[in-house]
Amino acid sequence: MIPLKSIHIGKLIKIRWKELTISMERTCNFFKLNENEIEKMFELENLNTDYLLKWCKLLQYDFFRLYSQHLILYSPEQRNIKSKNTSLPQFRKNIYTKEMIDFILDEINTGEKTPQQVMEDYKIPKTTLYKWIIKYSKK
């Protein structure tokens, strides 16, 4: 399970890169960089978004989603803030992916957190959490 609280993007990219067994030569050609520069990216905790987008394309994995899920799980609740008119897209915070649900239920099943702690930490309504437990419990 990938920890979403602190994201070390370089390590995660390297894991995916190794899984796909993409050659260093192909990677260097894709980025138009040398091997040392690629290795340095694997060590970076944070990465320029242009490079991250390229990694997403090369490795066919949405690394940005890791940050989106982090925001959903760990950002403070934004009540009492009136939505200002903006031309930027508006996102709903309460959309949970199957991976996030699995992560949360795994925390409960392993005893890492109680259902009460999950509700408090992630601001998940009690009825939603218990519906997940019933729906996704392993039979």
N, C-alpha and C positions, 0 to 999 in steps of 0.2 A: 504494500500500500504506500502510495506516495504521500509524504506529509505536505499538507496544503498550507499549514500555518507559516512556515518559512520555506520559500522556494529558491533553490539554487539551480537556476536555469541551465548553466553550463554542464553540471553533472547529469541533469535529466536529458539534455541533448545528446551527451556522450552515450548514455544508456541506450537510447533509441538508435543512434548511429551504429553502435556495436550490434544491436539486435538485427538490423537490416544488412549488416556486413557490407557496407558501402566502402569502397576503397578510398584511401587517402588521396590518391591521384584524382579520382572523380570529384571528390569534395573540393580539393584545391582548384580544379578547373571551374567548378560551379561558382565558387566565390571569387575566383581570380585572386587568390591569396596563396601564400606558401604554407608549408606544413607547420612551421612554428606558430604562425598566426592562428591557424585552426586549433592547434593544441592549446593556445592561450585562451581561446573562446571557451573551451571545455572547462577551464578553471574559473571563469567569470561567474559571479553570483547574479549579476545583472547584465543585460545585453541590449545593445541598440535595437530598436524595433525594426529597422530595415534588415538587419542581420537575422533577427528572430523570424521575420516573415520568410526570408530565404530558407532558413532551417525548416520551417513548417512545410514549405514546398518540397524541398529535397527529401525530407524524412516522412512526408505524407502524414503529419501529425499536427494537430492544432495546439501548440504550446500556449497560445493566448488564453485558451479555455482554462488552463490552470489558474491564471490570474483572475479570470471571471468567477471561477468557483471560490477562490479565496475571498473575493469581495462579498459574495453571497453569504459565505459562512462567517466571516470575521468583521465585516463592516458594521458600524453602529447603526441601530435602527434610526430612520429619519422621519420620525413623526414631528408634527408641529412645524415643519418646514414647507411652506407653500411652494408649489411647483412654479418656477418662473418660466415665462415664455422663452423658448429656445428653439433654434432651428436644428439642434442636435437630436438624434434619435433618443427616445425615452425607453428605458428598460424596466421591466418589473423585477423586483428583487426576489419574489417568492416563487421563482421557477427553479425546481430542483431536478437535476439530471439523475438518471439511474445510478451513475457512478457515485454521485453525492449521497443518494439515499443509501447505497451499499456501504459507503464510508461511515455514515452516521449509525446505521444499524450494526456495523461491525464494532464500533466503539461500545455500543450497548452490550452486544453479545460477548465481547471479550472482558467485560467488566471495567473497561477503562473509564466509562461514564455511566451514570444512571440515566434513566429517561428524564428525570427532573433536571439533571445537569445539562442534558442535550437541549431541553426546552429553553433553559435560561441562557446557555452559551450561544445558541444559534437562533434564538427567537422563533422556534418552530411551535405552532399551536399544538396543544395536547391532542386534539382530535386528529390532526394530520399525522403526528408521530405514531399514534396507536393504529391508525389505518395502515400506515407503512408496515408496522410490526406484523399485523395480521396478514396483509397482502403478500409480503416478501419473506415471511418466516419459512425456514426450510422444514419441509415435512419429512 
